[in-house]
Amino acid sequence: MSDLGLWLGELAVFDATVEAVPFLWELAVTDSVNSRSGVVELLQAILEHGNPPQIAVQRAAHRAVLNGRSTADLLARDEDAAVRAAAANLVAEIDSHVCESCRPPREWAAPLT
């Protein structure tokens, strides 16, 4: 998991991160995976990290994690206590996520007058 984290999201997010997130969500809900809590923690790390030179990549990676909110809710009720705890942390992170790349452009956020 630590090697995977280095390549997908612990230091920065990359093009490969965006492509990997759907598979990470799948691994997180697959009972035969040994470290499902680690997978959930990696999803959280992806959401917490960025890639300022490549804002579009960062936004896409974050959106891929944010789009799994319903899966995170499911995992927060998992039988495995470690998975439940990791998922609860991820749900909190999703719900409070605000970063420059995920904000709508100023012209979209401004009220119409």
C-alpha positions in Angstrom: 0.0 0.0 0.0 2.8 2.4 0.8 4.3 2.0 -2.7 0.9 2.5 -4.3 0.4 5.6 -2.2 3.6 7.1 -3.4 2.6 6.6 -7.0 -1.1 7.7 -6.7 -1.6 10.3 -4.2 0.5 10.8 -1.0 2.9 13.3 -2.5 0.8 14.6 -5.4 -1.9 13.4 -7.7 -1.2 12.4 -11.3 -3.0 11.3 -14.5 -2.7 7.8 -13.3 -4.4 8.7 -10.0 -7.5 9.8 -11.9 -7.6 6.4 -13.7 -6.9 4.4 -10.5 -9.6 5.9 -8.2 -12.5 3.8 -9.5 -10.5 0.7 -9.0 -9.6 1.8 -5.5 -13.3 2.2 -4.7 -13.8 -1.3 -6.0 -11.0 -2.7 -3.8 -12.3 -0.9 -0.8 -15.6 -2.8 -1.0 -14.1 -6.2 -1.9 -14.0 -8.4 1.2 -11.1 -10.5 0.0 -8.8 -7.5 -0.1 -6.4 -7.6 2.9 -6.0 -3.9 3.6 -9.3 -2.3 2.7 -8.8 0.3 5.4 -5.5 1.2 3.8 -7.3 1.6 0.4 -9.8 4.0 2.1 -6.9 5.9 3.6 -5.3 6.2 0.2 -8.5 7.6 -1.2 -8.4 10.2 1.6 -4.7 11.0 0.9 -5.6 11.6 -2.8 -8.3 14.0 -1.7 -5.9 15.8 0.6 -3.1 16.2 -1.9 -2.9 18.1 -5.1 -0.7 19.0 -8.1 -0.8 22.8 -8.5 1.0 22.8 -11.9 -1.7 20.5 -13.2 -4.9 21.9 -11.7 -7.1 19.9 -14.2 -5.5 16.7 -13.0 -5.9 17.6 -9.4 -9.6 18.5 -9.9 -10.3 15.2 -11.8 -8.6 13.2 -9.1 -10.5 14.9 -6.3 -13.8 14.6 -8.2 -13.2 10.9 -8.7 -12.9 10.5 -4.9 -15.8 12.9 -4.2 -18.0 10.9 -6.5 -17.6 7.9 -4.3 -19.3 9.5 -1.4 -22.2 6.9 -1.4 -19.6 4.1 -1.3 -17.8 5.8 1.6 -21.2 5.8 3.4 -21.6 2.1 2.8 -18.0 1.5 4.1 -18.7 3.5 7.2 -21.2 0.7 8.2 -18.8 -2.1 7.3 -18.3 -5.1 9.7 -14.5 -4.4 9.9 -13.8 -1.7 12.6 -10.7 -0.4 10.8 -12.6 0.0 7.6 -15.5 1.8 9.4 -13.0 4.2 11.1 -11.2 4.9 7.9 -14.4 5.4 6.0 -15.8 7.7 8.7 -12.7 9.9 8.4 -13.0 9.9 4.6 -16.7 10.9 4.8 -15.8 13.8 7.0 -13.0 14.8 4.6 -15.4 14.6 1.6 -18.0 16.6 3.4 -15.6 19.4 4.3 -13.5 19.3 1.2 -12.6 22.7 -0.2 -9.6 23.4 -2.3 -8.7 25.9 -5.0 -8.9 23.4 -7.8 -12.4 22.2 -6.9 -14.0 25.6 -6.4 -16.0 26.8 -9.3 -14.5 29.7 -11.2 -15.3 33.1 -9.7 -17.7 34.0 -12.5 -19.7 30.8 -11.8 -19.8 31.4 -8.1 -20.9 35.0 -8.3 -24.7 35.6 -7.9 -26.5 36.7 -11.0 -27.6 40.3 -10.9 
